[in-house]
Structures are given as C-alpha cells and as structure tokens.
C-alpha cells in the first residue's frame, strides 16, 4: 500500500533532517542529490521545515550560480539544549550541548568516598544547573545519564548493584524533580560506550560487534544486526561475573570478585604490572591501570631491546587474561569483532589488541578481529550525548518512519 501524502512528507522531512544532522549544512541541490527526491519535493520540504523553525539559512555554498540552490540550510542548533552525564564511583562529568551536539560547557565534579547520599546528589544536580547556565541554556530539553550497574528495562531505573554508591540510584529522580521540563534517561555506561564506538569510533563499519570495557571494572556491550541487546533484566554484558579459571573462588550474586573482574579489572591489572616489576600503585583505578598499560606499550614500542623484557611479558600476560573473557563471548555470539574499550583498551591500543586477537585465534575456531577503542574513556559521555540528542530530535523532528 502506498504511503499517504502526510506519511510521505514525514518520511521526507525526517530524511532531510537526518542528512543535515550527519552532513552539516546543505543546499537544496545537495539535498535533492542525497535524497533522490524531485526538485519541487525538496523545495516544499525546505519551506515546511523552515516555517516550523527546525532549519534556517546559515550561509551560501560559494557556487558560481546564485539563487535558492546556493543557500545553505542547517538545523537550528539552539532549538534545544541537552546535557550528558558520565557517572563514576568517584564523581561525575557533566556536558551541555546544543541540538547538533556542539559542546557549550563541560565540568568535572569529584565526589569523595565519605560524602553522604544527599550531599552527593545535591553536588551533582547543582553542577548540572550551573553548567547549563554557563552554556546559556534557559532550560534543558533532555538529560542523558551513563552509569555503572544494571538498568531495569521495564522502568528505566538504575538497579541496586553491590559496591556502587547509593547516590547513583537517587540521581535521576533528583534531576527530574529539579528539572521538571527535561526528559531524563539512564543507560548502562558500557552500552553507551558501544553506541559511541559504533557511531563515531572503532566500530563505525560494523553492524555486529562486542565492546569489551576495561576500566575500573570490566563489562561488555553487545550489538547484533545494528541493535543494542540489553537482555531480559538489562544484564547483557555483565562479564565481570563470568566464572573463569585462574581465580581463587567463583563470583557470587552480589560480588564479582572471583569472576572475570578478578583477572582484568583495574586492581588486577595493577597487581599484574607489579608482578612483572613495573610501577603501579596499590588499589589502582581505571586511569591508574591505563597508565601502567600505556607506559608498557610506550616502553615496548620505543626500544627494540624491550622485547622479551618486563613490559613485553606484562602485556602478553594481560592479553592472555583478556582473551579468556573474550573467548567466552565469541563462543556464544560469534560477533566477528571485539573492540577493547575503556581507559585500558585505549591505552593498550593496537599493540594490546593484536596480542588479544592472536590469543583468540589459538582459543577459538571463530575468526574474530580485535580493535582498540578510538574514544577510550570519553566514550560513555559521547554515548550519553548521542542518546540525549536522538531522543530530543525524535520529539522535535518526529520519530523515524519506516
């Protein structure tokens, strides 16, 4: 059945808006070429979108032939302001952007381990309000939050997870109360990192892949046929709880010690570095573990005599540990590609990724490419911003019509 005129207009408008989002300002002629629509249809949609306040003339293309087709049309970026939060155990990074994702203001908010739940929540909410004001935003349209732990797929709430501060679970409700006009959403941090790597990073050419997050803790995100898979309880990718050989005891329902986390979490990486005579502080966090890995990579690549030395042996041992968890994922999902994300994945770069891939070849008959993250520790914040932007655009532009 052919689409009705109103449905056809909605499809064309959405297509044009997406192209303007992805490509930047375009002329009517460029929109015609990219959409395949007729000149009158493009003229109609440009007029319609301009009248609605969604797009505006932002300049001229510089073409020799003057006229309507030489005008550059772009999305009205200040139609809405967005906020993205990367929530960590030790604090929060807050970013405010316009509708096209241009960063207007950003701040980091440290939260001490002895800070109570109420004061911690107040610190973060106040920081969001202050950052929005600095960005010139009268109100925020959408707030996207990336946080560790499970997100209930039925309610969208962050579930209670062992070891996470209580203020994490209170934050979304507090923001919604203080910003009643905003749309506040929460997503697991590793899922957001995968979204960012797929849209802007190492998996930009993959519809199916697994992101293995290596930071303070470990996690995984699964993207199959272009769709993020969350699971029945939102727990797809909780690989830290994966029972693996080489640990003292299996993990429990409340504690991932004894699981893959005990092999590849930040503290385990720090201990492994020290075992090989490399400097690493006790109780290493994500950035600390990344520093140890990055220093080993730099030592190995900067000096030929470092081969077969402590740095070489440390990276080889770490690759073996990571491959144990990756091989389990590969055996079940056969994703064809594993991205090593988080601060450690980024620090290890191509050197660590190549070693993990080599180990996987010896452990699994399923051909799997291993790539280093491009975005690293910034991926969660980018994913939160992309999610907020998508939601705002769905509301302002109208949902995608298939």
CORLIN-V482346 format. One record per residue. RES is the residue in one small letter. PHI is phi in radians with two decimals (* if undefined). Layout:
res=RES phi=PHI
res=RES phi=PHI
//
This chain:
res=x phi=*
res=x phi=-1.15
res=x phi=-1.21
res=x phi=-1.19
res=x phi=-0.97
res=x phi=-1.18
res=x phi=-1.16
res=x phi=-1.08
res=x phi=-1.11
res=x phi=-1.10
res=x phi=-1.12
res=x phi=-1.14
res=x phi=-1.09
res=x phi=-1.11
res=x phi=-1.08
res=x phi=-1.12
res=x phi=-1.13
res=x phi=-1.12
res=x phi=-1.13
res=x phi=-1.15
res=x phi=-1.18
res=x phi=-1.38
res=x phi=-1.73
res=x phi=1.56
res=x phi=-0.98
res=x phi=-2.38
res=x phi=-1.45
res=x phi=-1.07
res=x phi=-1.13
res=x phi=-1.18
res=x phi=-1.08
res=x phi=-1.06
res=x phi=-1.16
res=x phi=-1.32
res=x phi=-1.58
res=x phi=1.36
res=x phi=-1.44
res=x phi=-1.28
res=x phi=-1.04
res=x phi=-1.08
res=x phi=-1.14
res=x phi=-1.14
res=x phi=-1.07
res=x phi=-1.11
res=x phi=-1.22
res=x phi=-1.09
res=x phi=-1.12
res=x phi=-1.15
res=x phi=-1.22
res=x phi=-1.18
res=x phi=-1.10
res=x phi=-1.41
res=x phi=1.44
res=x phi=-1.53
res=x phi=-2.28
res=x phi=-2.67
res=x phi=-1.25
res=x phi=-2.03
res=x phi=2.77
res=x phi=-2.19
res=x phi=-1.39
res=x phi=1.50
res=x phi=-1.17
res=x phi=-1.16
res=x phi=-1.47
res=x phi=-1.45
res=x phi=2.39
res=x phi=-0.96
res=x phi=-1.21
res=x phi=-1.48
res=x phi=-1.29
res=x phi=-1.66
res=x phi=-1.87
res=x phi=-2.41
res=x phi=-1.15
res=x phi=-1.27
res=x phi=-1.17
res=x phi=-1.56
res=x phi=-1.11
res=x phi=-2.70
res=x phi=-1.99
res=x phi=-2.18
res=x phi=-2.21
res=x phi=-2.24
res=x phi=-2.21
res=x phi=-1.88
res=x phi=-1.64
res=x phi=-2.09
res=x phi=-1.06
res=x phi=-1.70
res=x phi=2.78
res=x phi=-2.44
res=x phi=-1.84
res=x phi=-2.04
res=x phi=-2.32
res=x phi=-2.10
res=x phi=-2.36
res=x phi=-1.56
res=x phi=-1.19
res=x phi=-1.67
res=x phi=1.62
res=x phi=-1.28
res=x phi=-1.25
res=x phi=-1.78
res=x phi=-2.83
res=x phi=-2.64
res=x phi=-2.59
res=x phi=-1.90
res=x phi=-2.08
res=x phi=-1.29
res=x phi=-2.15
res=x phi=-1.17
res=x phi=-1.10
res=x phi=-1.70
res=x phi=-1.32
res=x phi=-1.19
res=x phi=-1.06
res=x phi=-1.06
res=x phi=-1.05
res=x phi=-1.13
res=x phi=-1.07
res=x phi=-1.11
res=x phi=-1.04
res=x phi=-1.24
res=x phi=-1.06
res=x phi=-1.09
res=x phi=-1.13
res=x phi=-1.10
res=x phi=-1.10
res=x phi=-1.16
res=x phi=-1.17
res=x phi=-1.08
res=x phi=-1.13
res=x phi=-1.08
res=x phi=-1.39
res=x phi=1.39
res=x phi=-1.60
res=x phi=-1.16
res=x phi=-2.66
res=x phi=-1.69
res=x phi=-1.37
res=x phi=-2.48
res=x phi=-2.16
res=x phi=-1.86
res=x phi=-2.07
res=x phi=-1.89
res=x phi=-2.50
res=x phi=-1.23
res=x phi=1.80
res=x phi=-1.53
res=x phi=-1.89
res=x phi=-1.14
res=x phi=-1.17
res=x phi=-1.41
res=x phi=-1.90
res=x phi=1.38
res=x phi=-1.56
res=x phi=-1.31
res=x phi=-1.45
res=x phi=-1.13
res=x phi=-2.25
res=x phi=-1.02
res=x phi=1.57
res=x phi=-1.67
res=x phi=-1.08
res=x phi=-1.13
res=x phi=-1.16
res=x phi=-0.99
res=x phi=-1.34
res=x phi=-1.54
res=x phi=-1.15
res=x phi=-1.06
res=x phi=-1.12
res=x phi=-1.16
res=x phi=-1.13
res=x phi=-1.11
res=x phi=-1.19
res=x phi=-1.40
res=x phi=-2.14
res=x phi=-1.09
res=x phi=-1.51
res=x phi=-1.49
res=x phi=-1.71
res=x phi=-1.87
res=x phi=-2.26
res=x phi=-2.15
res=x phi=-2.46
res=x phi=-1.02
res=x phi=-1.07
res=x phi=-1.23
res=x phi=-1.08
res=x phi=-1.17
res=x phi=-1.08
res=x phi=-1.12
res=x phi=-1.03
res=x phi=-1.16
res=x phi=-1.16
res=x phi=-1.26
res=x phi=-1.50
res=x phi=-2.31
res=x phi=-2.23
res=x phi=-1.20
res=x phi=-1.88
res=x phi=-1.10
res=x phi=-1.88
res=x phi=-2.10
res=x phi=-1.55
res=x phi=-2.27
res=x phi=-2.92
res=x phi=-2.15
res=x phi=-1.67
res=x phi=-1.79
res=x phi=-1.50
res=x phi=-2.18
res=x phi=-2.54
res=x phi=-1.01
res=x phi=-2.09
res=x phi=-2.19
res=x phi=-2.81
res=x phi=-2.49
res=x phi=-2.20
res=x phi=-2.02
res=x phi=-2.06
res=x phi=-2.11
res=x phi=0.90
res=x phi=1.48
res=x phi=-1.98
res=x phi=-1.28
res=x phi=-1.83
res=x phi=-1.78
res=x phi=1.55
res=x phi=-1.09
res=x phi=-1.99
res=x phi=1.44
res=x phi=-1.80
res=x phi=-1.00
res=x phi=1.66
res=x phi=-1.33
res=x phi=-1.28
res=x phi=-1.05
res=x phi=-1.53
res=x phi=-1.14
res=x phi=-1.14
res=x phi=-2.39
res=x phi=-1.25
res=x phi=1.68
res=x phi=-2.04
res=x phi=-1.23
res=x phi=-2.70
res=x phi=-1.26
res=x phi=-1.24
res=x phi=-1.99
res=x phi=-1.12
res=x phi=-1.93
res=x phi=-2.59
res=x phi=-1.52
res=x phi=-1.03
res=x phi=1.74
res=x phi=-1.69
res=x phi=-1.02
res=x phi=-0.97
res=x phi=-1.26
res=x phi=-1.68
res=x phi=-2.22
res=x phi=-1.26
res=x phi=-1.03
res=x phi=-1.09
res=x phi=-1.18
res=x phi=-1.17
res=x phi=-1.08
res=x phi=-1.12
res=x phi=-1.13
res=x phi=-1.08
res=x phi=-1.15
res=x phi=-1.03
res=x phi=-1.70
res=x phi=1.36
res=x phi=-1.79
res=x phi=-1.25
res=x phi=-2.84
res=x phi=-1.25
res=x phi=-1.11
res=x phi=1.11
res=x phi=-0.99
res=x phi=-1.68
res=x phi=-0.98
res=x phi=-1.07
res=x phi=-1.14
res=x phi=-1.11
res=x phi=-1.09
res=x phi=-1.11
res=x phi=-1.14
res=x phi=-1.18
res=x phi=-1.09
res=x phi=-1.15
res=x phi=-1.15
res=x phi=-1.10
res=x phi=-1.09
res=x phi=-1.11
res=x phi=-1.21
res=x phi=-1.40
res=x phi=-1.59
res=x phi=-2.53
res=x phi=-1.03
res=x phi=-1.30
res=x phi=-1.31
res=x phi=-1.04
res=x phi=1.21
res=x phi=-1.63
res=x phi=-1.01
res=x phi=-1.11
res=x phi=-1.09
res=x phi=-1.20
res=x phi=-1.09
res=x phi=-1.15
res=x phi=-1.17
res=x phi=-1.15
res=x phi=-1.13
res=x phi=-1.05
res=x phi=-1.10
res=x phi=-1.14
res=x phi=-1.09
res=x phi=-1.11
res=x phi=-1.06
res=x phi=-1.22
res=x phi=-1.09
res=x phi=-1.12
res=x phi=-1.13
res=x phi=-1.14
res=x phi=-1.09
res=x phi=-1.08
res=x phi=-1.54
res=x phi=-1.84
res=x phi=0.84
res=x phi=-1.34
res=x phi=1.41
res=x phi=-2.65
res=x phi=-2.14
res=x phi=-1.78
res=x phi=-1.53
res=x phi=-1.84
res=x phi=1.31
res=x phi=-1.08
res=x phi=-1.23
res=x phi=-1.06
res=x phi=-1.17
res=x phi=-1.16
res=x phi=-1.21
res=x phi=0.97
res=x phi=-1.16
res=x phi=-1.12
res=x phi=-1.22
res=x phi=-1.05
res=x phi=-1.12
res=x phi=-1.22
res=x phi=-1.12
res=x phi=-1.06
res=x phi=-1.10
res=x phi=-1.12
res=x phi=-1.10
res=x phi=-1.04
res=x phi=-1.44
res=x phi=-1.88
res=x phi=-2.44
res=x phi=-1.38
res=x phi=-1.56
res=x phi=-1.11
res=x phi=-2.38
res=x phi=-1.49
res=x phi=-2.00
res=x phi=-2.09
res=x phi=-1.41
res=x phi=-1.08
res=x phi=-1.61
res=x phi=-1.61
res=x phi=1.01
res=x phi=-1.21
res=x phi=-1.50
res=x phi=-1.11
res=x phi=-1.11
res=x phi=-1.11
res=x phi=-1.12
res=x phi=-1.13
res=x phi=-1.10
res=x phi=-1.18
res=x phi=-1.08
res=x phi=-1.13
res=x phi=-1.09
res=x phi=-1.14
res=x phi=-1.07
res=x phi=-1.16
res=x phi=-1.12
res=x phi=-1.20
res=x phi=-1.04
res=x phi=-1.32
res=x phi=-1.35
res=x phi=-1.60
res=x phi=1.69
res=x phi=-1.09
res=x phi=-1.04
res=x phi=-1.87
res=x phi=-1.90
//
